C-alpha cells in the first residue's frame, strides 16, 4: 500500500517553482499526479497515479512531501484519515477493566486521536474521509471482536466517559471562578473531600482558575476528571507541570480508579508510566504522516522495546539507535577547574524566601537540579542568570551565561530558520550546529514553519537550540523536557551532554523527569522546603549522594532493570523497597 502525505504547514507554493510538479515523471508525460488544491492552495497528490519514484520528496525545497510504502494488510485496518494526503491512523487498542492501559509513542503519531475515538469524542471514518462517519459502520467493522464489546455502549450512549485533555492551560478559558466551585459542580461520585485530600488541593481551593500555576491547573483538571461518574476514564499527559512527588501521588490515585473502571493514560515520563501502567500499546510511524498501534505488551517489556527501538514481532525498527542507561553512578567527585562559585545565598521574593549553601560548579560539569515545585529552583537559576539579585551573597563567575527560562513564548514574525539566523548568526550554518543540535532536536522538520504557529514541543526544541547555540560558558536550562515526547527527551538529554563534553562548557538543568536527569547529569543540587513559602538548596552532590538525599525525602526507591539498566520505581513497602531503604541506596541498585 502506498500513501502520499503533504504537510500543509510546510507547503509554500508561492515561494517555490513547483518543483514537485516539474520533476514528476508521469506529469511530464501528461498524467495528472500533482496539482494545487482549490480548497487549501497547497499541493495535492493522487495516490492512484503516483509511481512512488520519490523525486517530488527530494525536490521539494520545504520538505513538505512524503511517499510511504506500507504493508498491504494495513489497508483494511485504517481507523481514521483526516483528509486527502493527511494523517492516517491504523488499528485501535482495547481498554480493559482492572488495569491501566498506557499509550506510548512520539508526538504527532496518533495517541490523542486514539483517546478521542475511545472516549466517544470522535467517530472514526475508517479511511472514508469524504463520507459522514457513523458508528454503525464502525460497529460492523469490529463485529465479533473485543473492541466491538467496548465500542457498542459508547456508540449507543449507554456509557459515559471522562477525559482529561492534554492542554490544561486552556482550562481558565473554558471555566470561570474558583477551583472549589468548579469541582463541586462536577462531583458526581460524591468524592470531593477524598480527592482534595489525595491530590492535595486544599491550599488553592479558593483560588480563581485564572491565577493558578501549571501544576495547580493540572491537578485541578485531574480532579475534575476523577469526580465525574463515567464508565471509562482517559488521562492525556497527566504528569505535565508536576514534580515527582505530585506525579507519584496522581499515579496512585489513577491506579486505584482502574480497579473499578477501564482507564487509559498517555504519558511521556517513562518512570511514571512504568509505575502506573499495567499494559502498554506502542505507537510507531512517522510524525504527522501515519501512526500504527502495535500489539499490547506488559509495561516492563513495552518500555524496554521502546528504548531498544525494535519491534521484534512486527520486524519494525522505528529508531536508529538504542537508548542506554548506566547501571552505576558516575564518579563521586567532579575534578575540574572551578567555573562558578556561589556562597550562602538568600533571596526574599513576594513572601517566599530561599536559602542555599555554598557551592562550586566546575568546567564541563552538568548539574541536575531536583526538588518539589515552588521551593526555589527557578528562583536560584534566575539568580545565576543575573535576572534576580539575591538579598544576601553574590555569585562569582568567570564565564558568560546563556539562559532558557521555564516558561517560553517565542514571538517572531517569520519562520524558524529566520529566527535562528537572526539570533545566532552564522553559527546556524556550522557543521557543529547541524550535527549536535539541529539533528537530535529535529529542527530541520520545522525550519520553514512560522514561529507563531509552533506547538509547545516545537517551541521548546527551538528554545533549547537558541540557548545551546549561543557562545557562553554556562548554560542554564529550566525544565527542557516539558512538552517533549519520550524519544525527544532522550535525544535532548544526549544533545546537552554531547554539547557540554565537546565544548568543555558547564550546564545547570532543572527538570522533574528522573530519566532525563539520570541521562544528562554529572552531579545534583537538591531543593526542599515548604512550597511557595520557603525553600533551601544544597549541593552540588555526587549523583549517588544527591539521588539518595532527594529520593529519601520523596519516600521512593528505584532499582535498575537487568536488561536496559533503566531506573524503575519499586512498589512501596515491597521487599526491594525495604531492603534499599535500610541500606540507604535509593537509586543505584540492580534487580
C-alpha positions in Angstrom: 0.0 0.0 0.0 1.3 3.4 -1.0 0.3 6.6 0.8 1.2 10.2 -0.1 1.3 12.9 2.6 1.6 16.6 2.2 2.4 18.7 5.3 0.3 21.7 4.6 2.1 23.9 7.1 5.4 23.3 5.2 4.0 23.6 1.7 4.5 27.1 0.2 3.7 27.1 -3.5 4.1 30.9 -3.6 7.7 30.6 -2.5 8.9 27.8 -4.8 8.9 26.9 -8.5 6.5 24.0 -8.1 9.4 21.5 -8.4 7.2 18.7 -7.3 5.1 19.1 -10.5 8.0 20.0 -12.8 10.2 16.9 -12.0 7.4 14.3 -11.6 7.9 11.7 -14.5 4.2 11.0 -15.0 3.3 14.7 -15.0 5.9 15.2 -17.8 4.1 12.6 -19.9 0.6 14.2 -19.4 -0.7 12.1 -16.4 -2.0 14.2 -13.6 -0.4 13.3 -10.3 0.2 16.6 -8.5 -1.9 19.8 -8.5 -2.7 22.7 -6.3 -5.9 22.1 -4.3 -8.6 24.8 -4.7 -9.6 24.4 -1.1 -6.2 24.8 0.6 -3.9 26.3 -2.2 -1.4 23.6 -1.3 -0.1 20.6 -3.3 -2.3 17.6 -3.6 -1.1 14.2 -4.8 -3.1 11.3 -6.4 -2.1 8.0 -4.8 -3.6 6.1 -7.7 -1.4 7.7 -10.4 1.7 8.3 -8.3 4.5 5.8 -9.2 6.3 6.3 -5.9 9.6 7.3 -7.5 10.3 9.8 -4.7 11.6 12.6 -6.9 9.0 15.1 -5.5 10.1 14.2 -2.0 13.7 15.1 -2.8 13.0 18.1 -5.0 10.5 19.9 -2.6 12.6 22.8 -1.1 10.4 22.8 2.1 10.5 19.0 2.8 6.7 19.0 2.6 6.0 15.7 0.9 6.2 12.1 1.9 5.6 9.0 -0.3 5.5 6.0 2.1 5.1 2.3 1.4 3.2 0.3 4.0 2.2 -3.4 4.2 -0.9 -4.2 2.1 -2.7 -5.8 5.1 -2.9 -2.4 6.8 -5.3 -1.1 4.2 -8.2 -2.9 5.9 -7.1 -1.7 9.3 -7.3 2.0 8.7 -9.3 3.7 11.5 -9.1 7.4 10.8 -8.0 9.5 7.9 -8.1 13.3 8.2 -8.3 14.1 4.5 -6.5 13.7 1.2 -2.8 13.4 1.8 -3.2 13.9 5.5 -2.6 11.8 8.7 -3.9 8.2 8.9 -4.3 6.0 12.0 -4.2 2.2 11.8 -5.7 -0.1 14.5 -7.1 0.6 17.9 -6.2 -0.6 21.4 -8.8 -2.2 23.7 -9.3 -0.8 27.2 -10.0 -3.4 29.9 -11.4 -3.1 33.4 -9.0 -3.8 36.3 -5.9 -2.4 34.6 -4.4 0.9 33.4 -3.7 0.9 29.7 -0.9 3.0 28.5 -0.2 4.6 25.1 3.5 5.2 24.3 4.9 6.9 21.2 6.2 10.1 19.7 4.2 13.3 19.4 2.1 13.6 16.3 1.7 9.8 16.0 -2.0 9.5 16.9 -2.2 8.9 20.6 -4.6 11.8 21.2 -6.7 10.6 18.2 -6.9 7.2 19.8 -8.1 8.7 23.1 -10.7 10.9 21.3 -12.1 7.8 19.5 -12.2 5.5 22.5 -13.8 8.3 24.6 -16.5 8.8 22.0 -15.5 12.3 21.1 -14.6 11.3 17.6 -16.4 8.9 15.3 -13.8 7.2 13.2 -14.3 7.4 9.4 -12.4 4.2 8.7 -10.4 6.0 5.9 -13.5 7.2 4.1 -12.8 10.9 4.8 -15.3 12.2 2.1 -18.3 10.5 3.8 -20.0 11.3 7.1 -18.7 8.8 9.6 -21.3 6.7 11.5 -21.0 4.4 14.5 -23.0 1.7 12.6 -20.2 1.3 10.0 -17.6 1.2 12.8 -19.5 -1.5 14.7 -19.9 -3.5 11.5 -16.1 -3.4 11.0 -15.4 -4.7 14.5 -18.3 -7.1 14.9 -17.3 -10.2 16.8 -14.2 -8.6 18.4 -13.4 -7.5 21.9 -13.2 -3.9 20.6 -16.9 -4.2 19.5 -17.9 -5.0 23.1 -16.2 -1.8 24.2 -17.4 0.5 21.4 -21.0 -0.6 21.2 -22.1 1.0 24.6 -20.0 4.1 23.7 -21.9 4.4 20.3 -25.3 3.8 21.9 -24.5 6.4 24.5 -25.1 3.8 27.3 -21.6 4.6 28.6 -20.2 8.0 29.6 -16.5 8.7 29.5 -14.4 11.2 31.3 -11.4 12.8 29.6 -8.6 14.9 31.0 -7.3 16.8 28.0 -3.6 17.3 27.1 -3.5 21.1 27.3 -4.7 22.1 30.8 -3.6 25.7 30.3 -6.8 26.2 28.4 -8.9 25.4 31.4 -9.3 29.0 32.6 -10.7 29.9 29.1 -13.4 27.2 29.5 -14.4 27.7 33.1 -14.5 30.8 35.3 -14.4 31.2 39.1 -12.8 29.4 42.0 -11.4 25.9 41.9 -13.7 24.6 44.6 -16.8 25.8 42.8 -15.8 24.0 39.6 -15.1 20.7 41.5 -18.4 20.9 43.3 -20.3 21.2 40.0 -18.7 18.1 38.6 -18.6 16.0 41.7 -21.0 13.2 40.5 -19.4 10.5 42.6 -19.5 12.3 45.9 -15.8 12.0 46.5 -14.8 15.7 46.5 -13.3 15.6 50.0 -11.4 12.4 49.3 -9.9 13.7 46.0 -9.0 17.1 47.6 -7.0 15.2 50.2 -5.4 12.7 47.8 -4.3 15.3 45.3 -3.5 18.0 48.0 -5.8 20.6 46.5 -6.8 22.3 49.8 -4.3 25.1 49.6 -5.8 26.6 46.4 -9.5 25.6 46.5 -10.5 29.2 46.9 -8.1 30.5 44.2 -9.5 31.7 40.9 -8.7 29.4 37.9 -7.0 32.2 36.0 -4.5 32.7 38.8 -3.3 29.0 39.1 0.1 27.8 38.2 0.6 25.0 35.6 0.9 22.3 38.3 -2.3 23.6 40.1 -4.2 23.6 36.8 -3.0 20.0 36.1 -4.2 18.7 39.4 -7.5 20.6 39.1 -8.1 19.0 35.7 -7.2 15.5 37.0 -9.6 16.0 40.0 -12.4 17.1 37.7 -11.9 14.1 35.6 -11.9 11.7 38.6 -15.0 13.2 40.1 -17.2 12.6 37.1 -19.3 9.4 37.1 -18.1 7.6 34.0 -17.6 4.0 32.7 -14.2 4.7 31.3 -11.5 7.4 32.2 -8.8 8.9 30.0 -5.8 10.9 31.0 -3.7 12.7 28.4 -0.3 13.5 29.8 -1.3 13.8 33.5 2.3 14.4 34.8 3.0 17.7 32.9 3.9 20.6 35.2 4.0 18.3 38.2 7.0 17.5 40.4 7.9 13.9 41.2 6.0 13.9 44.5 2.8 15.0 42.7 3.4 12.6 39.8 3.5 9.6 42.1 0.5 10.8 44.1 -1.5 11.2 40.9 -0.3 7.8 39.7 -1.6 6.1 42.9 -5.0 7.7 42.6 -5.4 6.8 38.9 -4.3 3.2 39.6 -6.9 2.8 42.3 -9.5 4.1 39.9 -8.5 1.4 37.3 -9.6 -1.3 39.7 -13.2 -0.1 39.2 -13.3 1.3 35.7 -11.3 1.0 32.4 -8.5 3.6 32.5 -6.3 4.8 29.6 -3.2 7.0 30.1 -0.9 8.8 27.7 2.4 9.6 29.4 5.9 10.6 28.4 7.6 10.2 31.8 8.8 6.6 31.5 9.5 6.2 35.2 5.9 7.3 36.0 4.5 5.2 33.1 6.3 2.1 34.5 4.9 2.8 38.0 1.4 3.5 36.9 0.5 1.3 33.9 -0.2 -2.4 33.5 -0.3 -2.9 29.7 1.2 -0.7 27.0 0.3 -0.2 23.4 3.3 1.2 21.5 2.5 3.5 18.5 5.0 3.9 15.7 5.0 5.5 12.3 6.0 9.0 11.1 5.1 12.2 12.9 2.2 13.9 11.1 2.0 11.2 8.4 0.7 8.0 9.9 0.5 6.0 13.1 0.2 2.3 13.7 -0.9 0.8 17.0 1.2 -2.3 17.9 0.1 -5.2 19.9 -0.1 -4.8 23.7 2.8 -5.6 25.9 3.4 -5.7 29.7 4.7 -2.3 30.8 8.3 -3.5 31.5 8.6 -5.2 28.1 7.0 -2.3 26.3 9.4 0.3 27.7 12.4 -1.9 27.0 11.3 -2.4 23.4 10.7 1.3 23.1 14.2 2.1 24.3 15.6 -0.6 22.0 13.8 0.9 19.1 12.9 -2.5 17.5 9.5 -4.3 17.4 10.6 -8.0 17.1 7.2 -9.4 16.3 6.4 -6.8 13.7 10.0 -6.8 12.4 10.0 -3.0 12.6 12.9 -0.7 13.6 11.5 2.7 14.5 14.7 4.2 15.9 18.2 4.1 14.5 19.9 3.8 17.9 19.2 2.2 21.2 18.7 4.4 24.3 21.0 3.2 27.0 21.4 3.9 30.7 24.4 3.5 33.0 23.9 1.0 35.8 26.4 2.6 38.1 26.7 6.1 39.5 29.2 8.4 37.8 32.5 9.2 39.6 31.8 10.5 43.1 33.6 13.8 42.6 34.0 16.2 39.7 37.6 17.2 39.3 37.9 20.2 37.1 38.8 23.8 37.2 36.0 25.8 39.1 33.9 28.0 36.8 31.2 29.2 39.1 31.2 29.7 42.9 28.2 30.8 45.0 28.4 31.4 48.8 25.4 31.2 51.1 22.6 32.9 49.2 19.4 34.3 50.5 16.5 35.6 48.3 13.3 37.3 49.5 10.7 37.4 46.8 7.0 38.2 47.3 6.6 36.4 50.6 8.9 33.5 49.5 12.3 33.0 51.0 15.1 30.9 49.5 18.4 30.0 51.1 21.3 27.9 49.6 24.5 26.6 51.0 27.8 27.5 49.3 28.7 25.5 46.2 31.1 25.2 43.3 30.4 24.1 39.7 33.4 23.1 37.5 34.1 23.4 33.8 32.5 20.8 31.7 30.1 19.7 34.5 26.4 19.1 34.0 24.5 19.7 37.3 20.9 18.4 37.6 18.6 20.4 39.9 15.7 18.4 41.5 13.1 19.1 44.2 9.4 19.9 44.7 7.6 22.7 42.8 7.7 26.1 44.3 10.8 25.5 46.5 13.1 27.9 44.7 14.7 26.0 41.8 13.7 28.6 39.2 14.5 31.4 41.6 18.0 30.1 42.0 18.5 29.7 38.3 17.3 33.3 37.7 19.9 34.5 40.3 22.7 32.6 38.4 21.3 34.2 35.1 21.5 37.7 36.6 17.8 38.3 36.4 17.4 38.4 40.2 19.7 40.0 42.8 20.0 38.0 46.0 19.3 39.6 49.3 22.5 38.1 50.6 25.5 36.8 48.8 27.0 37.3 45.4 27.6 34.8 42.6 31.2 34.7 41.4 31.6 33.5 37.9 34.4 33.7 35.4 32.2 32.9 32.4 29.2 34.2 30.4 25.7 32.8 30.7 23.0 31.5 28.3 19.6 31.0 29.8 16.4 29.1 28.7 13.6 30.1 31.1 10.9 27.7 32.4 8.0 29.4 30.6 8.7 30.1 26.9 6.8 32.2 24.4 8.5 32.7 21.1 7.0 35.7 19.3 8.5 36.3 15.9 7.2 37.3 12.5 8.9 34.8 10.3 9.9 31.1 10.2 12.2 29.1 12.4 15.2 29.3 10.1 15.0 33.1 10.0 14.7 33.3 13.8 17.7 31.1 14.3 19.8 33.1 11.8 18.7 36.3 13.4 19.6 35.3 16.9 22.6 33.0 16.3 24.0 34.3 13.0 26.5 32.2 11.1 26.6 29.6 13.9 23.5 28.1 12.4 25.4 27.2 9.2 28.2 25.3 11.0 28.5 21.5 10.9 28.6 21.6 14.8 25.1 23.2 15.0 23.7 20.9 12.3 25.1 17.7 13.8 25.0 18.3 17.5 21.9 20.5 17.8 19.7 20.6 14.8 19.7 16.8 14.1 19.0 15.5 17.6 16.4 18.3 18.3 14.7 17.5 14.9 14.8 21.1 13.8 15.1 20.5 10.1 11.5 19.3 10.0 10.2 22.7 11.3 12.7 25.1 9.8 10.1 26.5 7.4 7.3 26.7 9.9 6.1 30.1 11.1 7.4 30.7 14.7 4.0 32.0 15.8 2.3 28.7 14.8 4.7 26.3 16.6 3.3 23.8 19.1 4.6 23.7 22.7 7.0 21.0 22.0 8.3 22.7 18.9 8.8 26.0 20.8 10.7 24.0 23.4 13.1 22.5 20.9 13.8 25.8 19.3 14.4 27.5 22.6 16.9 24.8 23.6 18.7 25.3 20.3 18.8 29.0 20.9 20.2 28.5 24.4 22.8 25.9 23.4 23.7 27.7 20.2 24.9 30.9 21.9 28.5 31.3 22.7 28.7 31.0 26.5 30.5 29.3 29.3 27.5 28.4 31.5 24.2 27.1 30.1 21.1 27.3 32.3 18.0 25.3 31.1 14.8 25.3 33.2 12.6 22.3 32.5 13.8 21.5 29.0 11.8 18.2 28.9 8.4 20.0 29.1 6.1 19.3 26.1 8.6 16.8 24.6 7.7 13.2 24.0 9.8 10.4 25.5 12.0 10.0 22.5 12.7 13.7 22.2 13.5 13.9 25.9 16.2 11.2 25.5 17.6 12.9 22.4 17.6 16.3 24.1 19.4 14.9 27.1 22.0 13.3 24.8 22.4 16.6 22.9 23.0 18.6 26.0 25.6 16.1 27.3 27.4 16.0 24.0 27.4 19.8 23.7 29.0 20.2 27.1 31.5 17.4 26.6 32.7 18.6 23.2 33.0 22.2 24.2 34.1 21.8 27.8 31.3 24.1 29.0 29.1 23.9 32.0 25.3 23.4 32.3 22.7 23.5 35.1 19.5 21.6 34.3 16.2 21.9 36.2 13.8 19.1 35.5 11.3 16.7 37.0 11.8 13.7 34.7 14.1 11.3 36.6 15.1 9.5 33.4 16.1 12.9 31.8 18.1 13.9 34.9 19.8 10.5 35.0 20.9 10.7 31.4 22.2 14.3 31.5 23.7 14.9 34.9 27.2 14.5 36.5 26.1 15.9 39.9 22.9 17.1 41.6 21.6 20.0 43.5 18.7 19.1 45.8 16.0 21.6 46.8 13.5 21.1 49.7 11.2 23.3 51.9 7.6 24.4 52.2 6.2 25.1 48.7 5.5 28.8 48.0 6.8 29.8 51.5 10.4 28.8 51.9 13.0 26.7 50.1 16.5 25.5 50.7 19.0 24.4 48.1 22.1 22.2 48.8 24.9 20.7 46.8 26.1 20.0 44.2 26.4 16.4 45.4 27.7 13.4 43.6 24.9 11.6 41.7 24.7 8.8 44.2 24.6 11.1 47.3 22.2 13.6 45.5 19.7 10.9 44.4 19.8 9.3 47.9 19.1 12.6 49.6 16.4 13.6 47.1 14.5 10.2 47.0 14.7 9.7 50.7 12.7 12.9 51.0 10.3 11.7 48.3 10.0 8.3 50.1 10.5 6.1 47.0 13.3 3.8 45.8 14.4 2.9 42.3 16.0 -0.4 41.1 17.8 -0.9 37.8 16.2 -3.0 35.1 18.5 -6.0 34.4 18.1 -5.7 30.6 18.0 -2.0 29.9 19.6 -0.7 33.1 16.9 1.9 33.3 15.7 3.0 36.7 12.3 1.5 37.8 10.3 2.6 40.8 9.9 -0.1 43.5 6.4 -0.8 44.8 6.1 1.0 48.2 6.6 -1.5 51.1 7.9 -4.2 48.8 10.9 -6.4 49.8 13.2 -4.5 47.5 11.9 -1.1 48.7 12.5 -2.1 52.4 16.0 -3.5 51.6 17.1 -0.5 49.7 15.8 2.0 52.3 17.6 0.1 55.1 20.8 0.2 53.1 20.4 3.8 52.2 20.6 3.0 48.4 17.5 4.7 46.9 18.6 4.8 43.3 21.6 2.8 42.0 20.6 -0.9 42.7 20.4 -3.7 40.2 17.4 -6.0 40.5 
